Structure formats: C-alpha cells, structure tokens
C-alpha cells in the first residue's frame, strides 16, 4: 500500500500556492512547525505577492503599490485594513460650518491608491450626481501611510504622486493644495478624519532638520521631547524610565492645583502657542459611518441609496433601511430642510406587506390623480419606463394613469415623520396628514407620495453594478 504524501513532498511552487490561501495568522502558526518553512512563509516576492494578487489583483495594480522600502507583506497588512473603506459612508452629525464637509462619501480602488469622493446631488434640475475628489490614501517610498485631503473638492480627479510625499513632511504644502490628514478607524463602521498636525509641524521652517525627520513619528522619545516646551537638552530631566520629567510633573500639578492662575508666563505662552496652532488648522475633525446596505435585494426591494426630485425641483438623496423587526424607514442624506430634523424619517412603516394586482378602484383613483415630478430635460430612461413622448418628458409635472401605463407592480402603505413628532390630539385634526403610498414599478424602482399633497417623487438608483450612475461635472 502506497504511503500518503506529506506537505514536504510537494514541489515548492505547489507549497506556495497552498499557503497563499491561508490567512496571515495561519501562516505565522505554520512557520513555527519547521525551520525550513520559515523561509517559505517569509518569501515576499512569491508568497505575499500571490496573496495580494489573489485578493485584490482584479481591483487594483498590485505591482504599482510596491516601491522603495514597501514590501508585499506590508502591503497586505495595509490593504486588509483599508479594504473595509470601499463603498458609501455618510457624515455623522451636522458638519462644521467653517469647512466644506461632505455629507456622503464613496471610496473605490484605484491603480496605486484608494480614493474617496464627495457625492452630492446636481443643481441643474436633473438626476445627475456630482462626484468630486475628497481623499487619496497611499504609501510613500519608505512604507509610511500618506493620506491627502482635498478640502474643497475642486481639484482634478488625478492620483497624487505619493512617491513625492515622504513621511518626513518636507513637501511645502500651500493653502490651495492637499492637506495631510489622519484617518482613524473606530470599529469597522466608523472612522474620523482629522488634520495631521505633526505633518504640518514638521513642514514648518521653524523646526530643525532633526525635528523634521521625526515630524510624523508617533513615538514620544526623549529626542522628540526636546526643545523650548520641554526644557533644553542639557537641563536635568531626572525621573524613572518611561515617566515624565520631574519638572513637567511639577508644572502639571501646578496647573491642576490652581485652575484660576495655572502657572507662569511660560505656561501662558504654551497655551497661546496651542491656540495659534489650532487656529491654523485647515480641516476640522469629521466623523463618518458606513452605509452597509446601499443596494436593494429581492427580499428588501426598497433598501439602499436613492435619488429623487422634490416638489421644490431640487434633487435629493435618500437612504431606505429595513430595521431588525421588519419595519422600513427613509431618511434624507445630507443637510435636510428646516422642517425636518437630522434623524426624522421622510416616511416609515411597520407593515411591509405589499398590495398586489389587481388594485382596487380607490387605489387606481389615488394614483391617477397625482402628478409625477420629473427632470426638466428629456430622459431616455423616463421614456423607457413610462413610454412618454419628448414633449411630455420636458414638462416637469406629468399625470400618469395606473391602468393605462401598467408601470406599477405593487403598492405599500406608509406614514410620514409628522405622525411621529406631531401626533393627532383627541378631537383635533392634524393638517399634516402622514398617510401615504409607495408605488413599486416594474423596473424595480419606486415612487412615493402623501395624501396631504398631489405629487409623486420618483426614485432612481444612485449606485448600480458597483458604480455611481449619472455622473455629471460640478
């Protein structure tokens, strides 16, 4: 009886191919089993390149990422963390008034970096979507992470030369150029973008060459703590290893012990320098949370990001989500009108059972009496869905008949947010009646409207087949 083959009996190429399917933790464990396997598991150009190519080769140019001191092993570790960025993110909170803070971001793979874009509604009365640069994430020649932010989204959509942006900060950035920032993850669905103050400090002409070399270092070594703020090099800074110098501990104690008069002229100078440093910031910290489900599914046909033209003829973005108990809620993405709060839904329902055809006469009459808000331009997509002529499409308000056009597949009863924040009091009729309908069309888009008005807002896809659709120039 023939003996079974062991892993060592396979050719090295086969061994590397097998190992490339393992995770880094599993490879590290396997390398401990034999000295011979250590060199096999640390083969950067063969094993780790194959792992990177198999996982991201169809999305980006792996060979173009690796340059200078960058290794494929380091690249694998970096891209494993950044991979979760791909997709849509929305801003958490109202945003800062002093900066151009985007309400919706979209991250995608590029050849040598990961690019984040501002996504906003167009203002030309169409379904167009504006896609403007926001953030570029890449690696410098020495393997350091470089994040460059376009503060206004007015730059050209082109990849910056990360090789020309070393981690020592010597790039001479001006006010009209990209801003170095840090992107910090807070779990898998939340990150914060804040200006890299150490990068900017290292780029200042007031720093010495030795300080510039440590400009982006995260370590708090004694070399980084030297200077006017922490005493001269020759000054006695006694203390136990790893602790702050005794003089600094004394200043901290003096500050905390007397808040009304927290120190000497030197302390006031330090606080004044800190205020000046904060005043020079070009970007305020902003938080973003991930939109996990941005596209509809067969079981959740209304789910995802949508766009629709409102009764004021402005395009708006909407996010429809299904909750854990089966309810549906729709909220606007971005800065909402004053009559809505940031968290108030546009519509909601706890009953997700659709009305199927044939519809009652009451439902047909309700739909037939409504006006659909449309773009001012002719749209082949609208013609295809509703079978309208060019003359009809140019009119921004159109009246369609459910029975004639046969575009409605199902109907769902909904309520508006007014039912949540302005409940009807006993014996008082609420003038803002919240009852409404969702009309799902045969092309799997939908429109919604309320009984208190006479309009239907038709929703279109923002994202389809991995790409943003209907992109227009700013």
N, C-alpha and C positions, 0 to 999 in steps of 0.2 A: 504494500500500500504506500503510495507516494506521500511524502511528508508535506504539510502545508507550508506555504511561503510566509515569511515574516516581512515586516516593513523594510528591513535592511536589505532584503534580496532584490527589491525593485531598483531599477536604474534611478540615478539622481534626478533626472528630469521628471520622472513619474512621481518621485517623492515630493518634489517641489510643487507639482500640480496638486497633489493630495493635500499638502499643508496649506495651500493658498485658499482652501475652502474653510479653514479654521478661523476662529476669532483670535485677536492678539493675546488674550488671556490663555486660551488653549495652546497657542504656540509657545508661550512662555513656560507653561507647565510641561509641554512635550520636550522642550530643550533641556530640562533638568534630568531627563531619563538617560542621557548618554553624552559624553564629551564630543562624540562625532556629530551629534545632531545640533550642537551649539552653533557651529559654523554654518550649518544648513539653515537654521532658523534666523540667523543674522545676515543672510545674503540679501543685501539691499537691492541690488540691481536685478535680481532674479525673483526671489520670493516676494518681497514687499512691492516691487513694481507690478508683479502679477496680481497681487491682492488689490492694489489701487486700480489697475486696468479693468479687472473683472467687476468691481463695484461701481466705478464712476467713468469708465472709458467711453461709454456711449453718451455721456453728458458733458464732458469737458476733455481738454487735451492734456492728459497726464504728463507727457514728456515736457510740455512747456512750463509746468509748475516748478519742476526741479531744476535749480540753477544755483551756482555758487556752493554754499555750505548746506543747502537744503537736501535732505535725503528722502527717499520714498517712505521710509518708516515714519519720519516726522510728518510728511505729507498725509499719510494715512491717519495719523492721530488727529491732525488738524481738521481734515475734511470730515472725519467721523463726527466731530462736534458741530461743524458748520452745516452739515447736511440737513439738519432739522430746520434751518432757516428757510429752505426752499418752500415757496408758497406765499400766501397772503397773511399780513399782520395788520391789526388796527391799533390806533393810538389809544392809550388808556388815559382817560381824563380829557379836560377841555383843551389842553395845549397851552403853550406860553404865548403871550401877546407880543413879546419882543422878538420872536424869531418866526420864520416861515416853517411851522411844524406840520408835517403831513398827517392826514387822518387815516390814510390807507397806504400800505407798502406791499410791494411784490418783489420777492427775491428769486433769482434764477441763476443757472450755471452759465458762465462764460468760459472762453478758452483758457485763460490764465487767472481767473478770479471768480468770486461770487459777487453779483451785482444786485443792489437793491434800488428799486424805482418808486417814486411817488406816483400814485394812481389817483386821478381825480376826474370828475365829470367835465366834459367840454362845455363851453358857454356859447356855442353857436346855434343852439336850438336843435341839435341832432342827437343821435345816440352815440356820438364819438367819445372815446376815452383818451385822456391825456396821460402819457407815460413819460416822466421826466426823471433824470438822474438824482439819486439820493446818496448812496453809499457804495464804495468799492472796497472789497476785502481780499487781500492778497498776502504774499510772503516776500520779504526782501531777500537780497542775496545771502545774507547771513542767517536766514531762517526765522527772522522776527516777524510777528504779525503786524501788518500795516493796514489800518482802516482809515480811509479818506472820505470825508463827507462833503457833498455839495450843498451849501447852506440854503441856496435859493432855488435849486433845480433848474438853473438856466444854462448850465454848461452843455457841451456837446456830449452825445452818447458815445463815448470812446473810452477805452481802458487806459488808465494812467500807467506810467512806467514805474512799476514798483521797484525795479532794479535801481532806479534813480532816487528812491526814497529810503535811505538807510535808517536803521533804528536809532542812530545817534542823534537824529533830529536836525542835521545840518542841511536843510532844504530851502531855507529862505522863503517860506510861505508868506504871501501878502494877503491883505484883507479880501481881495477879489478872487482868491484861489481856494483850493480844497482845504478843509480843516481836518487835522488828525484827531481821531476820536477813539474811545474805548467802547467796545460792545460787550456787555457783561450779561451772561445768562443767569436767570433766576428760576431754575427749573427748565423744563422743556417747552413751555408755552408762554414764557415771559422773558423779555430782555430790556435792558436800559442802555441808551446811547448817551454818552457824556464826553465832553471835550477832554482830550489827553493833555492835561495841564503840564505834566512833566516833559512831554514832547515840546510844547511851546516854550517852556522854560529853558530847555536845552538849546533851542533855536535862538535864544536871546543873546545879543552881543555882550551882555554884562557877565556872562558866565565864562569861566576859564575853559581851556581845551580839555582839561581833565574832567571837569564837571560835565562838559558836552558828551564825553564818552560814556558817562553814566546817566545821561539825561532820561532815558526810557527804562532804566533799571528799576525793578520793583524792590530790590533789597535795600535795607536800611543799614548799610555797613558804615563803619566809622568814617571812611572816605567820603561817603555821601552826606554825612552829618557835619562835615567841617564847613567853616565859613562864619560870617558875622552872626548869623542867627543862633549858632550853637557853640560859639567860642572859637578862639584861634587855635591853630594846630598845636602850638606849644603850651597851651593852657592845661592845667591839671583837670582831668575829667575822670577822677577816680570813681570806682564803683565795681560791683561784681560783674563778671562776664555776662553779656546778654541783657543787662539792665541799663536804664538811662543814667547819664552822669548825675552826680550829686547836685551840681549847680542847677541842672534842669529840673530835678525833683523839687528843689527849693523854690524855684520860680512857679512851678505848677501849684505847690502848696500855698504860696503867697496869693496866687490868683484865685484859688478856690476859697481861701480863708476870708478874703475881703473882696466881695464882688463889687462894692461901690468904688473902691480905689484899688484896682487889681495889679498895681505894680509900678515900676519906674518908667522913666522916659523910654527906655529900651523896649519895654512891653508895649507901650503905646505905638512905638514905631513899627513893631512887629504886626500889631493889629491894623495899622494904617497900610502897611505893605500888603497884608492879606486882602483888605478891601479893594486896593488898587488892582490886585491880581484878579479878583472876582469881577471887577468892573471891565476888565479887558477880555472877558470870555466872549467868544463868538457864537457859542451854542449852549443853550440851557439843557440840562438832563431831561430826556423824554423816555417814557415807558411805552412799550408795545406788547400786545398779547396776540397769540396766534389764532387765526381762524381755521379751525381744524377741518370743518366740512364746508368747502366752498362750492361744491357742485351737487346737483340733485342725484338721487339714486332711485331705482324702481320702487323701493319701499318708502322713500321720502321724496316725492316728486317736486315739492316746493322748496326744498333745502338749498342753501347756498347764497352766493352773492348775485344780486340782480341790479338792473338799472331801469329807471322809468322816468318819463317826463311828467312833471306835476302840473297842477292847474295854473301855476304861475309861469308855465312854459320853460322851466329850468330843469335840467337833467339832475337826478339824484341817485345815489347808490343805496341799496337796501340789503340787509342781511336777514335771512329767514332761517330760524333754528327750530329744531324739534327738542323738547325737553325730555327728561327721564320718564315722565308719566304719560307721554304721548301727545302733549299739547304743542301748539305751534305759535311762535311769536315772530313778528317782523319789526326791525328797528332800522332807522336811517344810519348810515355810516358817514361820519363827518360832523360838522357843526350844524345842529338841527335848527329849525325856526324857533323863534322865541316862545311860541305857544307849546312847544314840546320840551321836555327835559331830556337830559342826555340818556336816560335809561328808560323813558316812556316808550312802549312799543307803538308802532303805527297801527298794527292790527294784531289780534291774538284770538285764539280759540282753544278750548279744551276738548272739542269734539271734532275728530278728524275724519269722520265718515262722509264721503262724497255722495252727492246726489247723481245718479246715473241716468242716462237717457232711457226712455223718453221723458222730457221735462214737463212739468205742469204748465198750464196756461198762465198762471200767475208768474212763474219764473221766466217764461218767454217774454211776457209783457215787461217785466222788470228790466231784462237785458235789452230788449228792443228800444226802450225809451231812453237809453243812455248814449252819451257822446264819448267817443274814444279820443284821447289826447295823443296826437301824433307829431312827429318832427315836421318842420316846415318844408324840408327838402323831400324830393322824390326818393323813395327807397324801394329797391327791388325785393328786399326781404319782406316788407309790408305787403307788396303786391302779391308775392307768392303765398303769404299766409292768409290774406283776406280777399284776394282776387279783385283788387281795386285798379281803376284806371289812373293815368298820370294826373288828370285833373282832380280826381278825388283825393289822391295822396297829398297834393300840395296844400289842401285845406287842413289846418292843424286839428280841427274838430270834425269827426266823422261819426255818423249814426249807422250802426250795423244791426242786422236782424239775425237773431239766433237761428231761426228756421231756414232762412234763405241761404246764408253763407255756410252753415254747418261747421263752424270753426270751434265751437265749444264742445268739449268732450265730457267734462264733469263740473259740478258746482259744489262749493263748500261755503257754509255759513260762518261768518266771522263777526268779531266785535272790535270797536276801536279802543284806543287807550283812554278815551273820556269815560268809559264805563268803569275804569279802574280808579281814576283820580277825581271824577265828578259823578258819583253815584246819584241816581234819582232819589230825591227825598219823597216822603209819603205825601201824596196829593199834589205833587209838583211835577210838571212835565219837563224833562231835560231838553232844551232846544238843540243840543248837540247829540242827537240820537246816534248811538255807536253801532247799530246793526249794519252789516254789510255782506258782500259776497266776494268769493274768489271764483273766477271762471277759468278753468284749465283748458287750454286749446289743444288741438290735435298734434301740433308740433312740440308739445310738452313745455311750452312757455305758459304764462298765465297773466291775467289782469285782475285788478281788484277795485272795488268802489263801495261807497256807503249810501244808505238810503237818504241821508241828510243832504246830499248833493246829486248832481246828474252826470257825473263823469266816471270813466273807467281809465285807470292808469295801467297801461300795458307794459309788462315787464319783459326785459330781454336779458340774455346771458352777458356777463362781463368776461367770463373765463370759459373756454371750451377747448378740449383736446390738449390741455397743458399750456395754452397760450391765451393772452388777453386779446379780445376781438375788438374790431372797430377802432383801432388806434389812429389818432389824428395829431397833427402838430399843435404845440401850445399856442 
